[in-house]
Amino acid sequence: MNKELIQHLIKEINIMASKEIKIMEVCGTHTQIISKLGIRSVLSPNIKLLSGPGCPVCVTDEKYIDTAIEMLSKYDVVIATFGDLLRLKGTKNCLLDEKSKGKNVIIVYSPMDLIKMAEDNKKRKIIFLGVGFETTAPIIALTIRAAFEKELNNLFFLTSIKLMSPILHYILKQPESQIQGFICPGHVASIKGSNYFKFIVEDYNIPAAVCGFEALDILGGVHYLVKQISNNKNRGFKNMYKRCVKPEGNPTANQLIEEVFQVSHGEWRGIGQVENSFLIIKKKYENLDAEKNFEVNIERQSYITKCACSDILLGNKTPRECQLFDRICNPLSPYGPCMVSTEGACAIAYQYREEVYNV
């Protein structure tokens, strides 16, 4: 770590920040690193680092959880999922509640592990809950294709895979949006390429930078954005994670995504429907699509919560501006999705409660 360079960047950022500047990051890992390293506490109070909808669990719709629970209740199936999704509530219950009742819910660390599991347990029907962004789409697509090629008839996929570009368009089109710069997610960019995020400056004249996950990466990104924002004439875009991110991304991963999935509309928790923001399973692989093979009838219900997760996901508020934060809402008793996942803005803010949030 180059301490002198870091100190120099911090000093220059704080000198340039003569007025309030709001910068959004849209990656759960960035959210964690910013708080873990106490980056807010060394920057000027004028720099507002806000967390956007970069946590896949936080934006998973209630109906998706309700559908998984209904499949678990109605059919003799095993639900396989990543750990963070267990505690995310639908309109009433979460999968952990169902597991405590004796329902068959298991945690997996890689979707590919399900191939052998399905082969070794051919009498058991397994439904994998595949959630995420472009980052996890390739491994889920690879698993679907492998199950298809092996002609497995007992492995199914209930997916909720979202795209980052449409939700950023959605945020930037909001009349109340005050975001002046974006730290773009390095993980997504490693798949889609840095060019995937150029629309932020080209369409909205707002500077953006693709950043990695070290202190120098993030501070370098903040320095670049603050300099761009302070100079009213110039707005730029920069790939500051070239060691891992190419302009065109990963062609193999993108080809795999295009082979298995197609773009569709979908619901984002706390936000609503966003056009062309979902990846759904193509017709060729529909025999592996859980929604096409397990009939359930889920009525759309209103989900009422007093927490501010919706505003937090859109960058309108920080976790500490929620009236429930650290009072009655905490990771052991979460009221909203942002307090459930380890990548959720509220859970991270709670874990690092001593960090200055510049509210």
C-alpha angles and dihedrals in degrees: 000000000000100000095180092053091047092051090048092052092049092050093049093045091053093047092051093046097084091143137028114292124186117204124179128207118195104196127091091217091054089050090053096046094047091054097036092054093041092235093159091056094060096046129082115273085242090071110085112191107196129189119229133193096300098125110090094202092050093058097042107120123242091237090061091057091044089053093051091049092048091052089049091050099042101041137041096249142134116235113212119192147153113270101249092059093062095079098041109112126223117202090304118356142022130223091256088061089053092047090053088056090058098263116148106257120151135182121232129187098202128026089221089067086070092068094067091038091056092045092051094045105040093160092057121081111219125197117195118205102219111193131159145081133279087299095068097030095088096055091045090048090049091052092049091050092047091050089049093050092048089049092232109178097184102059121083137173129221103189136194103173116162135198122230100210097062094049091051089051087051093052094045092051093055110109091221095051112126098175110136100180142012134222099206120215113262093203094057091042091054087063103033099029132241091276087067089076100042090099089076092072097026096051102028105023090235119135120241138181132195106225139188126223108261124097091253091051094054097040090047088053093048090048091052093048096045090050091050093047093046090053102069093195101056132056118177147174125220137182103219094170099065093142088072107013126070123191092249097036124216110336094193093052093046092049089053092050092050092048096054106026140048129199119259142156121272148170122264114202111251092004108060133221117349118191120242092357102121136074113216129184115270123241091253089067099035092117085072095046109106093206090058094047105038116053115215132163112215117178115215108247130185113250112214121195132158094215124102099234093126093056091042092053090051094047095246094119140019120234092255091058089065110100092221098049114120090351107077099339117076137134092274092050108023120184097186138029095255089067094048106064126061085231093051117115093230095047090050093046089051093050092051097037093150093063115105110248096188091226 
